[in-house]
């Protein structure tokens, strides 16, 4: 329902958003990996330091069906509603859009009546999504100036292409497929934009059939997983440019554009290199002086590798079968996140268990500030709050508070891939690091450690917004 004034959690600029009050609740996707008929859920985490329930799950909403594989989710509306051309300035941040990557259902949860017990108010069935978009396996959710944008991994038959589609932000009806001209784009994963440049960017993973059973070694070694970024005209809904990173760069996943709308650059995480199992972060950027060939690509956008994290030698008997022949553990960058002031980039290495903080004030030359370790395929590093508990899984989905002072991360990636890289089974946990006011080295909060047992946590969303939920039209 429209409001008379804009939602108080909407901010015109990232600088204003950074002054917002601390979050008191978070929502987290909890996945049931067992075939026992129990559904996935959205858990509610108490983040209020003054609360008796601080650092505990204080609510849960179960999905109506088993087997959804909740993954990424997002808000119905956010700060992009304040863009000068947005038709929905008086929306409110109220509903969570929660897709299931396996079931292709999309759940709409109302958080207003009782924020600790979100209520399912609508379910979009996979048949509706398929009929109106031609897509299946919904993934990323972003609240845009003109509606809710979502990506999908592929078609209902499990093949490609994947792409982007839209929901109406008020009725949650499926509007339809977003692309008018997709050009060479076939594989899909994440999606973000530069509102100041009228440009969308998408990344590439694989079709549902390529990922639903884990990493396919034949496809991987043949370089068939995603290795490109795609730039789009956001207003015209047409493909502009492909940035190919090289076939050896496999699985281009999370995208984190600069929050300042005057900055035309962003970061993309790449899971691994076929050359040496390293992982990497790439910078895409606009070069307005080059209108033709840039880094081997046509167009004014270019891309450059700015971070490389090497694989680590390991005894074969400590590795899962998938990695034993390499005698090394791959870092496996599965998520990255950028603080709202565009100063710090946080990188999750799910394979080694390393969580790294980089200063990206100069985006072309990131500087490593600090790293810590929890879990990991080989290390199984415990949390200081539970020093006798070896941890499996590793830093995975990461979320940064609007003021940049609190960073939360979970340890589960995706059930088929969890099984492949951590075959002994992942027990869920959530950790937190703190950053001093004004910036500086992160430190692990030894008093914040949430265990979720067999229910595996994936994405976290902070009540009121976070560093990866909102985009801005003003600097």
C-alpha positions in Angstrom: 0.0 0.0 0.0 1.4 3.4 -0.9 2.5 5.7 1.9 2.0 9.5 2.2 5.7 10.0 2.7 8.6 7.8 1.6 9.6 4.8 3.7 12.1 6.0 6.4 14.5 3.2 5.5 14.9 4.7 2.0 17.8 7.1 1.5 18.6 9.2 -1.5 22.4 8.6 -1.3 24.7 6.0 0.1 26.3 8.6 2.5 22.9 9.2 4.0 22.2 5.4 4.3 25.4 5.0 6.1 24.0 7.2 8.9 21.0 5.0 9.5 20.4 3.3 12.9 21.8 -0.2 13.5 19.8 -3.2 12.4 17.9 -5.1 15.1 16.6 -8.1 13.1 17.8 -10.1 10.2 16.1 -12.7 8.0 18.0 -15.8 6.9 17.2 -18.5 4.4 17.3 -21.9 6.2 17.5 -24.9 3.9 16.6 -28.5 4.8 19.0 -30.7 2.9 17.3 -33.9 4.0 14.6 -35.7 1.9 12.3 -36.1 4.9 9.3 -34.0 3.8 10.2 -31.0 6.0 10.2 -27.6 4.2 12.8 -24.9 4.1 12.2 -21.8 6.2 13.0 -18.1 6.7 14.5 -17.6 10.1 14.5 -14.4 12.1 17.7 -13.5 13.9 17.8 -11.1 16.8 20.6 -8.5 16.3 19.6 -6.0 19.0 22.5 -5.9 21.5 20.1 -4.7 24.2 17.8 -7.7 23.7 17.8 -10.9 25.8 17.6 -12.8 22.5 20.6 -11.2 20.9 22.5 -13.6 18.6 19.7 -16.2 18.6 17.0 -17.3 16.1 13.8 -15.8 17.6 11.3 -16.7 14.8 10.7 -18.9 11.8 8.3 -19.2 8.9 8.2 -22.5 7.2 7.5 -22.7 3.5 4.3 -24.5 2.5 6.1 -27.2 0.5 9.3 -29.3 0.9 12.1 -29.2 -1.6 12.2 -25.5 -2.6 16.0 -24.9 -2.0 15.7 -21.3 -0.9 18.7 -19.4 -2.0 18.8 -15.7 -2.6 15.9 -13.3 -1.7 15.3 -9.6 -1.4 12.9 -6.8 -0.6 9.9 -5.5 -2.7 11.1 -1.9 -2.5 14.2 0.0 -1.4 16.1 3.3 -1.8 15.9 3.1 -5.6 12.3 4.1 -5.3 13.6 7.7 -4.7 15.1 8.0 -8.1 13.6 11.0 -10.0 12.0 8.8 -12.7 10.7 6.1 -10.3 6.9 5.8 -10.3 6.8 4.2 -6.8 8.3 6.8 -4.5 5.8 6.1 -1.7 6.3 2.3 -1.5 7.3 0.7 1.8 10.0 -1.9 2.5 7.6 -4.6 3.8 7.6 -7.7 1.7 10.4 -10.3 1.2 10.5 -12.0 -2.2 11.7 -15.5 -1.6 12.3 -17.8 -4.6 13.1 -21.5 -4.5 15.8 -22.4 -6.9 14.8 -26.0 -7.2 11.0 -25.7 -7.1 10.7 -22.4 -9.1 8.1 -21.2 -6.6 8.3 -17.6 -5.5 7.0 -16.8 -2.0 5.9 -13.3 -0.9 6.3 -12.8 2.9 4.8 -9.8 4.8 7.1 -8.7 7.6 5.0 -5.7 8.8 2.4 -7.3 11.1 4.9 -9.3 13.1 8.5 -8.8 12.0 9.5 -11.9 14.0 6.9 -14.1 12.3 6.7 -13.1 8.6 3.5 -14.2 7.0 3.3 -15.9 3.5 0.7 -13.8 1.6 1.2 -15.1 -1.9 2.9 -18.0 -3.7 3.7 -17.8 -7.4 3.7 -21.3 -8.8 6.3 -22.5 -11.3 3.7 -23.0 -14.0 2.8 -19.3 -13.8 6.5 -18.3 -14.0 7.1 -20.6 -16.9 4.0 -19.4 -18.9 4.8 -15.7 -18.5 8.5 -15.7 -18.8 9.8 -19.0 -20.3 12.1 -19.2 -17.3 12.7 -21.5 -14.3 15.1 -21.7 -11.3 14.7 -18.1 -10.0 17.8 -16.8 -8.3 18.6 -13.1 -7.6 16.0 -10.6 -6.4 16.6 -6.8 -6.6 14.2 -3.9 -6.0 14.5 -1.5 -8.8 13.1 2.0 -9.5 10.3 0.6 -11.7 9.6 -2.9 -10.2 11.1 -6.1 -8.9 13.8 -7.6 -11.0 14.7 -11.3 -10.8 17.1 -13.6 -12.6 16.5 -17.2 -13.5 19.1 -19.8 -14.4 17.3 -21.3 -17.4 14.2 -22.7 -19.0 11.6 -25.1 -17.6 13.3 -28.0 -19.3 16.5 -27.3 -17.4 18.4 -25.9 -20.3 19.1 -22.3 -21.4 18.9 -19.5 -21.8 18.6 -18.0 -18.4 17.8 -14.4 -18.0 15.9 -11.6 -16.2 12.2 -11.1 -15.5 10.1 -8.7 -13.5 7.3 -8.7 -10.9 4.9 -5.9 -10.3 6.0 -4.3 -7.0 2.4 -3.8 -5.7 0.5 -6.9 -6.9 3.5 -9.2 -7.3 2.1 -10.4 -10.6 4.7 -11.7 -13.0 5.1 -9.1 -15.7 7.2 -11.1 -18.0 10.7 -11.6 -19.5 12.8 -8.4 -19.3 15.1 -8.8 -22.3 14.0 -7.5 -25.7 17.3 -8.3 -27.3 19.6 -10.7 -25.4 22.5 -10.8 -28.0 25.0 -13.6 -27.2 23.9 -14.0 -23.6 22.9 -17.6 -22.7 24.0 -18.4 -19.1 22.7 -16.4 -16.1 23.3 -15.9 -12.4 23.4 -12.5 -10.7 22.2 -9.1 -11.9 22.9 -5.5 -10.7 23.1 -2.1 -12.3 24.6 1.4 -12.5 21.6 3.6 -12.3 23.7 6.7 -13.1 24.8 5.0 -16.3 21.4 3.5 -17.3 23.3 0.2 -17.5 22.6 -3.3 -16.1 25.2 -6.0 -15.7 24.7 -9.8 -15.4 27.0 -12.7 -14.6 27.0 -16.3 -15.7 27.0 -19.7 -13.8 25.2 -22.5 -15.6 21.7 -23.8 -16.6 19.7 -25.8 -14.0 20.8 -29.0 -15.6 24.5 -27.9 -15.3 24.3 -27.2 -11.6 21.6 -29.3 -10.0 23.7 -32.3 -9.4 26.9 -30.5 -8.4 29.9 -29.5 -10.5 30.0 -31.6 -13.6 33.8 -32.4 -14.1 33.4 -32.9 -17.8 31.7 -29.5 -18.3 34.1 -27.8 -16.0 37.3 -29.1 -17.7 35.8 -28.2 -21.0 35.3 -24.6 -19.8 31.5 -24.8 -20.3 30.4 -22.9 -17.1 30.0 -19.2 -17.2 33.1 -17.0 -18.0 31.5 -13.7 -19.1 29.9 -10.6 -17.9 27.2 -8.9 -19.9 26.3 -5.2 -20.1 22.8 -4.1 -21.0 20.9 -0.9 -21.7 18.7 -0.7 -18.7 16.0 1.5 -20.3 16.0 -0.1 -23.7 16.3 -3.7 -22.3 18.9 -4.6 -24.9 22.3 -6.3 -24.8 25.2 -3.9 -25.2 28.5 -5.7 -24.6 30.0 -9.0 -23.5 33.1 -9.0 -21.3 34.8 -12.4 -21.7 37.2 -13.3 -18.9 38.7 -16.3 -20.7 37.4 -19.9 -20.8 39.7 -20.9 -17.9 37.8 -18.5 -15.6 34.9 -20.6 -14.6 31.7 -19.5 -12.8 31.4 -15.8 -12.7 29.0 -15.3 -9.8 28.4 -12.3 -7.4 28.3 -8.7 -8.7 29.0 -5.7 -6.5 28.8 -2.4 -8.3 29.9 0.9 -6.6 27.1 2.4 -4.6 27.9 5.9 -5.6 26.0 6.4 -8.8 28.7 8.6 -10.3 31.2 5.7 -10.1 31.1 3.5 -13.1 32.8 0.4 -11.8 32.2 -2.8 -9.8 33.6 -6.1 -8.7 32.8 -9.7 -9.8 33.9 -12.9 -8.1 35.1 -15.9 -10.0 35.0 -19.3 -8.3 38.0 -20.9 -9.9 40.6 -21.0 -12.7 41.2 -24.2 -14.6 44.8 -23.2 -14.9 45.6 -23.6 -11.2 42.4 -23.8 -9.1 42.9 -20.1 -8.0 40.0 -17.9 -7.4 39.8 -14.2 -8.4 38.0 -10.9 -8.3 37.6 -8.8 -11.4 36.9 -5.1 -11.8 34.6 -4.0 -14.6 34.8 -0.3 -15.4 33.7 2.2 -18.0 36.4 3.8 -20.2 34.6 6.7 -21.9 37.6 7.5 -24.1 37.7 4.1 -25.7 34.6 3.4 -27.9 35.9 0.4 -29.8 38.2 -2.4 -28.6 39.0 -2.6 -24.9 40.8 -5.7 -23.5 39.7 -7.6 -26.5 36.1 -6.6 -26.1 33.9 -4.3 -28.2 32.5 -1.3 -26.4 33.3 1.3 -23.8 33.3 -1.1 -20.8 36.4 -3.0 -19.8 37.4 -5.7 -17.3 40.6 -6.4 -15.3 41.6 -9.0 -12.8 42.5 -7.2 -9.6 42.7 -10.0 -6.9 43.9 -13.5 -7.2 43.8 -16.0 -4.4 45.9 -19.2 -4.9 44.9 -22.8 -4.1 46.6 -24.3 -1.1 48.4 -27.7 -1.2 46.7 -30.4 0.9 47.0 -34.1 1.6 44.7 -36.0 -0.8 43.1 -38.0 2.0 41.8 -34.8 3.6 40.1 -33.7 0.4 36.8 -34.6 -1.1 36.9 -37.0 -4.1 36.4 -34.0 -6.5 39.7 -32.4 -5.4 41.8 -35.4 -4.5 43.5 -35.6 -7.9 44.7 -32.0 -7.6 46.2 -32.5 -4.1 45.1 -28.9 -3.3 42.1 -27.1 -1.8 40.6 -24.4 -4.0 39.7 -21.1 -2.4 36.3 -21.1 -4.1 35.2 -17.5 -4.0 31.4 -17.9 -3.6 30.4 -14.4 -2.4 31.8 -10.9 -2.2 30.3 -7.8 -0.7 31.1 -4.1 -0.9 30.6 -1.6 2.0 28.2 1.1 1.3 30.9 3.8 1.2 32.7 1.7 -1.5 35.8 1.4 0.7 36.0 -2.2 1.8 35.4 -5.4 -0.2 34.8 -8.6 1.7 35.6 -11.9 0.1 34.3 -15.3 1.1 36.6 -18.3 0.3 34.2 -21.2 1.0 36.8 -23.8 0.2 39.7 -22.8 2.4 37.6 -21.1 5.1 39.3 -17.7 4.6 37.4 -14.5 4.9 39.3 -11.5 3.6 38.9 -7.7 3.9 40.4 -5.5 1.2 40.6 -1.8 1.0 39.4 -0.9 -2.5 39.6 2.9 -2.2 41.6 2.6 -5.4 39.5 -0.1 -7.1 42.3 -0.9 -9.6 44.7 -1.7 -6.8 43.0 -3.5 -3.8 45.0 -3.8 -0.6 44.5 -6.7 1.7 43.7 -5.4 5.2 43.1 -8.6 7.2 41.9 -12.1 6.9 40.5 -14.7 9.3 39.5 -18.4 9.0 36.5 -20.4 10.1 35.8 -23.9 8.9 37.2 -24.9 5.5 37.5 -28.2 3.6 40.8 -29.0 5.3 41.3 -26.6 8.2 37.9 -27.0 10.0 38.9 -24.0 12.1 36.7 -23.5 15.1 35.0 -20.3 16.3 36.5 -18.8 19.5 33.1 -19.0 21.0 33.1 -22.8 20.6 36.8 -23.7 20.5 36.3 -27.4 20.8 33.9 -27.6 17.8 35.6 -28.1 14.4 33.5 -26.4 11.8 32.6 -27.5 8.3 31.4 -25.3 5.6 33.2 -22.0 5.3 32.4 -18.3 5.0 29.8 -18.1 2.3 27.0 -15.6 1.9 28.1 -12.3 3.4 26.1 -9.2 4.3 27.3 -5.8 5.4 25.4 -3.3 7.6 24.5 0.1 6.1 27.1 1.8 8.3 29.7 -0.8 7.4 30.5 -1.7 11.0 29.0 -5.2 11.2 29.4 -8.0 8.7 27.5 -11.3 8.9 28.2 -14.5 7.0 26.8 -18.0 6.7 28.4 -21.3 5.8 26.2 -23.2 3.2 26.3 -22.8 -0.6 23.8 -25.0 -2.4 22.8 -28.5 -1.3 24.2 -30.5 -4.2 27.5 -28.5 -4.0 27.6 -28.8 -0.2 27.4 -32.5 -0.6 30.2 -32.5 -3.2 32.8 -30.4 -1.3 31.8 -31.2 2.3 30.6 -34.9 1.9 30.5 -35.4 5.7 27.6 -33.0 5.8 27.4 -29.3 6.7 26.1 -28.2 10.1 24.8 -24.7 9.8 26.4 -21.7 11.5 26.4 -17.9 11.3 29.3 -15.6 12.4 29.9 -11.9 12.6 32.9 -9.5 12.3 33.1 -5.9 13.5 34.8 -2.9 11.9 35.7 0.2 14.0 34.0 3.5 13.4 35.9 5.4 10.7 37.2 2.1 9.2 40.1 -0.2 10.0 40.8 -3.9 10.5 37.9 -6.2 11.0 37.8 -8.4 14.2 35.8 -11.5 14.8 33.0 -11.1 17.4 33.8 -13.9 19.7 30.4 -13.6 21.4 28.3 -13.9 18.3 28.1 -17.5 17.0 24.7 -18.9 15.9 24.3 -22.6 15.1 21.4 -23.9 13.1 22.0 -27.6 13.1 20.9 -29.5 10.1 19.1 -26.5 8.7 21.7 -24.8 6.5 21.8 -21.0 6.4 22.3 -19.2 3.1 21.5 -15.6 2.4 20.9 -13.0 5.1 18.9 -9.8 4.7 19.0 -7.0 7.3 15.8 -5.4 8.4 15.8 -1.8 7.0 18.2 -2.7 4.3 21.9 -3.6 3.9 24.9 -3.0 1.6 23.6 -5.4 -1.2 19.9 -4.6 -1.1 19.7 -0.9 -2.0 20.8 1.2 -4.9 20.9 4.9 -5.1 20.3 7.7 -7.7 22.1 10.5 -5.8 25.7 10.8 -4.7 
